[in-house]
Amino acid sequence: MKNDKVERRALAGIELRATEGQPNVLRGYAAMFEKRSLDLGGFVEVIRKGAFSRSLKSSMDVLALAHHDTSRPLARRSAGTLTIQEDDTGLLVEITLADTTHARDVLADVRARNIEGMSFMFITKKDSWTRSAPGEPAIRELIDVDLFEVSAVTVPAFPDTSIAARSMPTDTPSLATAENMERLNGLSMKLLDLPI
């Protein structure tokens, strides 16, 4: 069912990479596939693999912001400072932070664990609803969405996030190692429906 309402979801599970002599990079999952959300008011949500693929193949620009605030941009896809891709786990993002006051503030807040998650903003193009057993919430499957924005946020749905600040030499392998991907893959989906 097509829905023109802009929706936001927040979840814990970003990871910070601060590389020696390189720009600071936030890296993590803005969405996780095939995981059930919390009860979002009578329904739970599951994001299916490929839900973002049409949107990511389009020329649509995507922003990375601090707290959904357009006056605090962190990166953008068209500038090459935001990389977004679907993998088997979810929507993997890498945000290369510019040397701006608000980007330095976000970096400091992630290191201090004041910012503990990510959120994404989307419009549903296709979804599917299934009723469960009586007394159980309905299941909404997100099949195709337009992605507009990812944000570093202060309040994820759960406090048990996994964010790390590190300083690594430039020859250190990417955080996309089997160990780190397994840890991130093991995170439960933590969603929060935020009104606009």
MIDOSE-1310 file (N, C-alpha, C; in nm, 2 decimals, decimal comma, always signed):
residues 196
mknd	+0,08/-0,12/+0,00/+0,00/+0,00/+0,00/+0,09/+0,12/+0,00; +0,07/+0,21/-0,09/+0,14/+0,34/-0,10/+0,10/+0,43/+0,01; +0,19/+0,50/+0,07/+0,17/+0,59/+0,18/+0,25/+0,71/+0,16; +0,19/+0,83/+0,15/+0,27/+0,95/+0,13/+0,31/+1,02/+0,26
kver	+0,28/+0,96/+0,37/+0,32/+1,01/+0,50/+0,47/+0,99/+0,52; +0,54/+1,10/+0,56/+0,68/+1,08/+0,59/+0,69/+1,02/+0,73; +0,77/+0,91/+0,75/+0,79/+0,84/+0,87/+0,93/+0,84/+0,91; +0,95/+0,83/+1,04/+1,09/+0,82/+1,10/+1,10/+0,70/+1,19
rala	+1,21/+0,64/+1,19/+1,24/+0,53/+1,28/+1,38/+0,55/+1,33; +1,40/+0,52/+1,46/+1,53/+0,53/+1,53/+1,57/+0,40/+1,59; +1,70/+0,37/+1,58/+1,75/+0,25/+1,64/+1,89/+0,27/+1,68; +1,93/+0,19/+1,78/+2,06/+0,19/+1,83/+2,15/+0,11/+1,74
giel	+2,28/+0,14/+1,73/+2,38/+0,05/+1,66/+2,47/+0,12/+1,56; +2,50/+0,25/+1,59/+2,60/+0,31/+1,50/+2,74/+0,29/+1,57; +2,84/+0,30/+1,49/+2,97/+0,28/+1,54/+3,06/+0,39/+1,48; +3,14/+0,45/+1,57/+3,23/+0,56/+1,53/+3,37/+0,51/+1,49
rate	+3,42/+0,55/+1,38/+3,56/+0,52/+1,34/+3,63/+0,66/+1,33; +3,73/+0,68/+1,41/+3,81/+0,80/+1,40/+3,95/+0,75/+1,36; +3,99/+0,77/+1,24/+4,11/+0,72/+1,18/+4,22/+0,83/+1,18; +4,34/+0,79/+1,23/+4,45/+0,88/+1,24/+4,48/+0,95/+1,11
gqpn	+4,48/+1,08/+1,11/+4,52/+1,15/+0,99/+4,41/+1,15/+0,88; +4,30/+1,09/+0,91/+4,19/+1,09/+0,81/+4,06/+1,16/+0,87; +3,97/+1,19/+0,79/+3,85/+1,25/+0,84/+3,78/+1,15/+0,94; +3,70/+1,21/+1,03/+3,63/+1,13/+1,12/+3,51/+1,07/+1,05
vlrg	+3,48/+0,94/+1,08/+3,38/+0,87/+1,00/+3,28/+0,80/+1,10; +3,15/+0,82/+1,08/+3,05/+0,75/+1,16/+3,01/+0,64/+1,06; +3,00/+0,52/+1,12/+2,97/+0,40/+1,03/+2,87/+0,31/+1,11; +2,77/+0,26/+1,05/+2,68/+0,17/+1,12/+2,55/+0,15/+1,03
yaam	+2,46/+0,09/+1,10/+2,33/+0,05/+1,03/+2,22/+0,15/+1,07; +2,16/+0,21/+0,97/+2,05/+0,30/+0,99/+1,92/+0,22/+0,99; +1,92/+0,09/+0,94/+1,81/+0,00/+0,94/+1,86/-0,14/+0,94; +1,79/-0,23/+1,00/+1,82/-0,37/+1,00/+1,71/-0,45/+0,94
fekr	+1,75/-0,55/+0,85/+1,65/-0,63/+0,78/+1,61/-0,75/+0,86; +1,48/-0,79/+0,83/+1,43/-0,91/+0,88/+1,42/-0,92/+1,04; +1,42/-0,81/+1,10/+1,41/-0,80/+1,25/+1,28/-0,74/+1,28; +1,21/-0,78/+1,39/+1,09/-0,72/+1,43/+1,12/-0,60/+1,52
sldl	+1,04/-0,50/+1,50/+1,05/-0,38/+1,58/+0,97/-0,40/+1,71; +0,98/-0,31/+1,80/+0,89/-0,30/+1,91/+0,75/-0,28/+1,86; +0,66/-0,29/+1,95/+0,52/-0,26/+1,92/+0,51/-0,11/+1,90; +0,47/-0,07/+1,78/+0,46/+0,07/+1,74/+0,32/+0,13/+1,75
ggfv	+0,24/+0,07/+1,84/+0,11/+0,12/+1,85/+0,01/+0,02/+1,79; +0,01/-0,10/+1,82/-0,08/-0,20/+1,77/-0,02/-0,28/+1,65; +0,10/-0,25/+1,61/+0,17/-0,32/+1,50/+0,32/-0,32/+1,52; +0,38/-0,42/+1,47/+0,53/-0,43/+1,47/+0,57/-0,42/+1,32
evir	+0,69/-0,38/+1,30/+0,74/-0,36/+1,16/+0,86/-0,45/+1,13; +0,87/-0,50/+1,01/+0,98/-0,57/+0,96/+1,02/-0,51/+0,83; +1,15/-0,48/+0,82/+1,20/-0,42/+0,69/+1,26/-0,54/+0,61; +1,20/-0,56/+0,49/+1,25/-0,67/+0,41/+1,37/-0,63/+0,33
kgaf	+1,46/-0,73/+0,30/+1,58/-0,70/+0,22/+1,53/-0,64/+0,09; +1,60/-0,54/+0,04/+1,57/-0,48/-0,09/+1,47/-0,36/-0,07; +1,43/-0,33/+0,05/+1,33/-0,23/+0,07/+1,38/-0,09/+0,02; +1,51/-0,07/+0,03/+1,57/+0,06/-0,01/+1,63/+0,06/-0,15
srsl	+1,64/-0,06/-0,21/+1,72/-0,07/-0,33/+1,67/+0,02/-0,45; +1,54/+0,03/-0,47/+1,50/+0,11/-0,58/+1,53/+0,26/-0,55; +1,51/+0,30/-0,43/+1,54/+0,44/-0,39/+1,69/+0,47/-0,40; +1,78/+0,37/-0,36/+1,92/+0,39/-0,37/+1,97/+0,39/-0,51
kssm	+1,90/+0,33/-0,60/+1,94/+0,33/-0,74/+1,90/+0,46/-0,81; +1,81/+0,53/-0,76/+1,76/+0,65/-0,82/+1,86/+0,77/-0,80; +1,83/+0,88/-0,86/+1,92/+0,99/-0,84/+1,88/+1,08/-0,72; +1,78/+1,03/-0,64/+1,74/+1,10/-0,52/+1,86/+1,12/-0,42
dvla	+1,87/+1,24/-0,38/+1,98/+1,27/-0,28/+1,93/+1,23/-0,14; +2,02/+1,19/-0,06/+2,00/+1,15/+0,08/+2,09/+1,23/+0,17; +2,04/+1,29/+0,27/+2,11/+1,37/+0,37/+2,15/+1,29/+0,49; +2,26/+1,32/+0,56/+2,29/+1,27/+0,69/+2,29/+1,40/+0,78
lahh	+2,21/+1,40/+0,88/+2,19/+1,51/+0,97/+2,21/+1,48/+1,11; +2,23/+1,58/+1,19/+2,23/+1,56/+1,34/+2,09/+1,59/+1,39; +2,02/+1,49/+1,45/+1,89/+1,51/+1,51/+1,78/+1,56/+1,41; +1,79/+1,51/+1,29/+1,69/+1,55/+1,19/+1,68/+1,70/+1,16
dtsr	+1,78/+1,77/+1,20/+1,79/+1,92/+1,18/+1,86/+1,96/+1,05; +1,79/+2,01/+0,96/+1,85/+2,05/+0,83/+1,95/+2,16/+0,84; +1,95/+2,23/+0,95/+2,05/+2,33/+0,97/+2,18/+2,27/+1,03; +2,18/+2,14/+1,05/+2,30/+2,07/+1,10/+2,34/+1,95/+1,01
plar	+2,37/+1,98/+0,89/+2,41/+1,87/+0,80/+2,54/+1,81/+0,84; +2,55/+1,68/+0,82/+2,68/+1,60/+0,85/+2,74/+1,56/+0,72; +2,65/+1,52/+0,62/+2,70/+1,47/+0,50/+2,58/+1,46/+0,40; +2,62/+1,44/+0,27/+2,51/+1,41/+0,17/+2,56/+1,32/+0,06
rsag	+2,47/+1,24/+0,01/+2,51/+1,15/-0,09/+2,57/+1,21/-0,21; +2,50/+1,32/-0,26/+2,55/+1,39/-0,38/+2,69/+1,45/-0,37; +2,73/+1,48/-0,25/+2,86/+1,53/-0,22/+2,97/+1,43/-0,21; +2,93/+1,30/-0,20/+3,02/+1,19/-0,18/+3,07/+1,17/-0,04
tlti	+3,01/+1,25/+0,05/+3,04/+1,24/+0,20/+2,95/+1,14/+0,27; +2,85/+1,09/+0,20/+2,76/+0,99/+0,26/+2,75/+0,87/+0,17; +2,79/+0,76/+0,22/+2,78/+0,63/+0,14/+2,67/+0,55/+0,21; +2,58/+0,50/+0,12/+2,47/+0,41/+0,17/+2,46/+0,29/+0,08
qedd	+2,45/+0,18/+0,15/+2,44/+0,05/+0,07/+2,36/-0,05/+0,15; +2,28/-0,13/+0,08/+2,22/-0,24/+0,14/+2,32/-0,36/+0,14; +2,32/-0,43/+0,25/+2,39/-0,56/+0,25/+2,30/-0,66/+0,31; +2,35/-0,78/+0,35/+2,26/-0,88/+0,40/+2,20/-0,84/+0,54
tgll	+2,26/-0,75/+0,61/+2,22/-0,72/+0,74/+2,12/-0,60/+0,74; +2,15/-0,50/+0,66/+2,06/-0,39/+0,66/+2,11/-0,27/+0,58; +2,08/-0,15/+0,62/+2,11/-0,03/+0,55/+2,24/+0,02/+0,61; +2,35/-0,01/+0,55/+2,48/+0,03/+0,60/+2,52/+0,17/+0,55
veit	+2,55/+0,26/+0,65/+2,59/+0,40/+0,61/+2,73/+0,43/+0,66; +2,79/+0,52/+0,59/+2,92/+0,57/+0,63/+2,92/+0,72/+0,61; +2,93/+0,80/+0,72/+2,92/+0,94/+0,71/+3,06/+1,00/+0,74; +3,12/+1,07/+0,64/+3,24/+1,14/+0,65/+3,22/+1,28/+0,70
ladt	+3,26/+1,31/+0,83/+3,22/+1,43/+0,89/+3,32/+1,55/+0,84; +3,26/+1,66/+0,81/+3,33/+1,78/+0,77/+3,39/+1,84/+0,90; +3,48/+1,93/+0,88/+3,54/+2,00/+1,00/+3,45/+2,12/+1,03; +3,33/+2,10/+1,08/+3,24/+2,20/+1,12/+3,21/+2,19/+1,27
thar	+3,16/+2,30/+1,32/+3,13/+2,30/+1,47/+3,03/+2,19/+1,50; +2,92/+2,18/+1,43/+2,82/+2,08/+1,47/+2,87/+1,94/+1,44; +2,95/+1,92/+1,34/+3,00/+1,78/+1,32/+3,10/+1,75/+1,43; +3,18/+1,84/+1,48/+3,27/+1,82/+1,59/+3,19/+1,79/+1,72
dvla	+3,08/+1,86/+1,73/+2,99/+1,84/+1,85/+2,93/+1,70/+1,84; +2,89/+1,65/+1,73/+2,83/+1,52/+1,71/+2,94/+1,42/+1,75; +3,06/+1,44/+1,69/+3,17/+1,34/+1,72/+3,19/+1,34/+1,87; +3,20/+1,45/+1,94/+3,22/+1,45/+2,08/+3,11/+1,39/+2,16
dvra	+2,98/+1,41/+2,11/+2,87/+1,35/+2,18/+2,86/+1,20/+2,16; +2,91/+1,15/+2,04/+2,91/+1,00/+2,02/+3,02/+0,94/+2,11; +3,13/+1,01/+2,12/+3,24/+0,96/+2,21/+3,20/+0,96/+2,35; +3,12/+1,06/+2,39/+3,07/+1,07/+2,53/+2,95/+0,98/+2,55
rnie	+2,90/+0,92/+2,45/+2,78/+0,84/+2,45/+2,65/+0,92/+2,48; +2,65/+1,04/+2,45/+2,53/+1,13/+2,46/+2,44/+1,10/+2,34; +2,50/+1,07/+2,22/+2,43/+1,03/+2,10/+2,45/+0,88/+2,09; +2,34/+0,80/+2,09/+2,35/+0,66/+2,10/+2,27/+0,59/+1,99
gmsf	+2,25/+0,65/+1,87/+2,17/+0,57/+1,77/+2,16/+0,64/+1,64; +2,09/+0,58/+1,55/+2,06/+0,64/+1,42/+1,91/+0,63/+1,40; +1,87/+0,72/+1,31/+1,73/+0,72/+1,27/+1,73/+0,74/+1,12; +1,62/+0,70/+1,05/+1,60/+0,73/+0,91/+1,46/+0,78/+0,88
mfit	+1,45/+0,86/+0,78/+1,32/+0,91/+0,74/+1,29/+0,86/+0,60; +1,16/+0,82/+0,58/+1,12/+0,75/+0,46/+0,97/+0,78/+0,43; +0,94/+0,75/+0,30/+0,80/+0,74/+0,26/+0,78/+0,60/+0,21; +0,67/+0,53/+0,26/+0,64/+0,40/+0,21/+0,58/+0,40/+0,07
kkds	+0,64/+0,32/-0,02/+0,58/+0,30/-0,15/+0,50/+0,17/-0,16; +0,55/+0,07/-0,09/+0,48/-0,06/-0,08/+0,50/-0,12/+0,05; +0,40/-0,17/+0,11/+0,41/-0,24/+0,24/+0,30/-0,35/+0,24; +0,30/-0,44/+0,33/+0,21/-0,55/+0,35/+0,17/-0,56/+0,49
wtrs	+0,04/-0,58/+0,52/+0,00/-0,60/+0,66/-0,06/-0,74/+0,68; -0,02/-0,80/+0,79/-0,07/-0,93/+0,83/-0,12/-0,93/+0,97; -0,24/-0,98/+0,99/-0,29/-0,99/+1,12/-0,24/-1,11/+1,19; -0,20/-1,10/+1,32/-0,15/-1,21/+1,39/-0,26/-1,27/+1,47
apge	-0,23/-1,36/+1,57/-0,33/-1,42/+1,66/-0,40/-1,31/+1,74; -0,52/-1,34/+1,78/-0,59/-1,24/+1,87/-0,51/-1,19/+1,98; -0,50/-1,07/+2,01/-0,43/-1,01/+2,11/-0,28/-0,98/+2,07; -0,24/-1,02/+1,96/-0,10/-0,99/+1,91/-0,11/-0,88/+1,81
pair	+0,00/-0,80/+1,81/+0,00/-0,68/+1,71/+0,01/-0,73/+1,57; -0,05/-0,65/+1,48/-0,04/-0,68/+1,33/+0,11/-0,67/+1,29; +0,15/-0,73/+1,18/+0,28/-0,71/+1,13/+0,28/-0,63/+1,00; +0,36/-0,53/+1,00/+0,37/-0,45/+0,88/+0,51/-0,47/+0,82
elid	+0,51/-0,52/+0,69/+0,63/-0,54/+0,62/+0,66/-0,42/+0,53; +0,78/-0,36/+0,55/+0,82/-0,25/+0,45/+0,89/-0,32/+0,34; +0,83/-0,31/+0,22/+0,88/-0,38/+0,10/+0,96/-0,28/+0,01; +0,91/-0,16/+0,00/+0,97/-0,06/-0,09/+0,95/+0,08/-0,03
vdlf	+1,06/+0,15/-0,01/+1,04/+0,29/+0,05/+1,14/+0,38/-0,02; +1,10/+0,51/-0,01/+1,19/+0,62/-0,06/+1,26/+0,67/+0,07; +1,39/+0,66/+0,06/+1,48/+0,71/+0,17/+1,52/+0,85/+0,15; +1,50/+0,94/+0,25/+1,53/+1,08/+0,24/+1,65/+1,12/+0,33
evsa	+1,66/+1,06/+0,44/+1,76/+1,11/+0,54/+1,79/+1,00/+0,64; +1,92/+1,01/+0,69/+1,96/+0,93/+0,81/+2,02/+1,03/+0,90; +2,00/+1,01/+1,03/+2,04/+1,10/+1,13/+2,11/+1,03/+1,25; +2,21/+1,10/+1,31/+2,26/+1,06/+1,44/+2,16/+1,12/+1,54
vtvp	+2,11/+1,04/+1,64/+2,01/+1,09/+1,73/+2,05/+1,06/+1,87; +2,00/+1,15/+1,96/+2,02/+1,14/+2,10/+1,95/+1,02/+2,17; +1,82/+1,00/+2,13/+1,74/+0,91/+2,20/+1,70/+0,79/+2,11; +1,77/+0,68/+2,11/+1,73/+0,57/+2,03/+1,62/+0,50/+2,12
afpd	+1,56/+0,40/+2,06/+1,45/+0,33/+2,13/+1,49/+0,25/+2,25; +1,62/+0,21/+2,26/+1,67/+0,14/+2,37/+1,80/+0,20/+2,41; +1,83/+0,19/+2,54/+1,96/+0,25/+2,59/+2,08/+0,16/+2,57; +2,06/+0,03/+2,54/+2,17/-0,07/+2,53/+2,23/-0,07/+2,39
tsia	+2,28/+0,05/+2,35/+2,33/+0,06/+2,21/+2,48/+0,02/+2,21; +2,54/+0,01/+2,09/+2,68/-0,02/+2,07/+2,74/+0,08/+1,99; +2,80/+0,18/+2,05/+2,87/+0,29/+1,98/+3,01/+0,29/+2,04; +3,11/+0,30/+1,96/+3,25/+0,30/+2,01/+3,33/+0,41/+1,94
arsm	+3,41/+0,48/+2,01/+3,50/+0,58/+1,95/+3,64/+0,52/+1,95; +3,70/+0,52/+1,84/+3,83/+0,46/+1,83/+3,92/+0,55/+1,74; +4,05/+0,53/+1,77/+4,15/+0,60/+1,68/+4,24/+0,48/+1,63; +4,24/+0,47/+1,50/+4,31/+0,36/+1,44/+4,42/+0,42/+1,34
ptdt	+4,53/+0,35/+1,32/+4,62/+0,38/+1,21/+4,55/+0,36/+1,08; +4,60/+0,43/+0,98/+4,54/+0,43/+0,84/+4,55/+0,29/+0,78; +4,64/+0,20/+0,83/+4,65/+0,07/+0,76/+4,56/-0,03/+0,83; +4,48/+0,01/+0,93/+4,39/-0,08/+1,00/+4,28/-0,12/+0,91
psla	+4,24/-0,25/+0,91/+4,12/-0,29/+0,82/+4,00/-0,21/+0,86; +3,91/-0,21/+0,76/+3,77/-0,15/+0,79/+3,70/-0,22/+0,90; +3,61/-0,15/+0,96/+3,53/-0,21/+1,07/+3,44/-0,31/+1,01; +3,43/-0,32/+0,88/+3,34/-0,42/+0,82/+3,40/-0,56/+0,82
taen	+3,46/-0,60/+0,94/+3,52/-0,73/+0,96/+3,41/-0,83/+1,00; +3,44/-0,95/+0,99/+3,34/-1,05/+1,03/+3,30/-1,04/+1,18; +3,40/-1,01/+1,26/+3,37/-0,99/+1,41/+3,28/-0,88/+1,43; +3,31/-0,76/+1,37/+3,22/-0,64/+1,39/+3,09/-0,66/+1,33
merl	+3,08/-0,72/+1,21/+2,95/-0,73/+1,14/+2,86/-0,83/+1,22; +2,93/-0,93/+1,28/+2,85/-1,03/+1,36/+2,79/-0,96/+1,48; +2,87/-0,87/+1,55/+2,83/-0,80/+1,66/+2,71/-0,70/+1,62; +2,73/-0,63/+1,51/+2,62/-0,54/+1,47/+2,50/-0,62/+1,42
ngls	+2,52/-0,73/+1,36/+2,41/-0,82/+1,31/+2,33/-0,87/+1,43; +2,40/-0,89/+1,54/+2,33/-0,94/+1,66/+2,25/-0,84/+1,74; +2,26/-0,72/+1,70/+2,18/-0,62/+1,77/+2,03/-0,63/+1,74; +1,95/-0,62/+1,83/+1,81/-0,63/+1,81/+1,77/-0,50/+1,74
mkll	+1,67/-0,50/+1,65/+1,61/-0,38/+1,59/+1,55/-0,30/+1,70; +1,58/-0,17/+1,70/+1,53/-0,09/+1,81/+1,46/+0,03/+1,74; +1,34/+0,03/+1,73/+1,26/+0,13/+1,65/+1,18/+0,22/+1,74; +1,16/+0,34/+1,70/+1,08/+0,44/+1,77/+1,01/+0,52/+1,67
dlpi	+0,88/+0,53/+1,67/+0,80/+0,61/+1,58/+0,80/+0,75/+1,63; +0,86/+0,84/+1,56/+0,87/+0,98/+1,60/+0,77/+1,06/+1,52; +0,68/+1,14/+1,59/+0,59/+1,22/+1,51/+0,67/+1,34/+1,45; +0,62/+1,38/+1,34/+0,68/+1,50/+1,27/+0,61/+1,62/+1,30
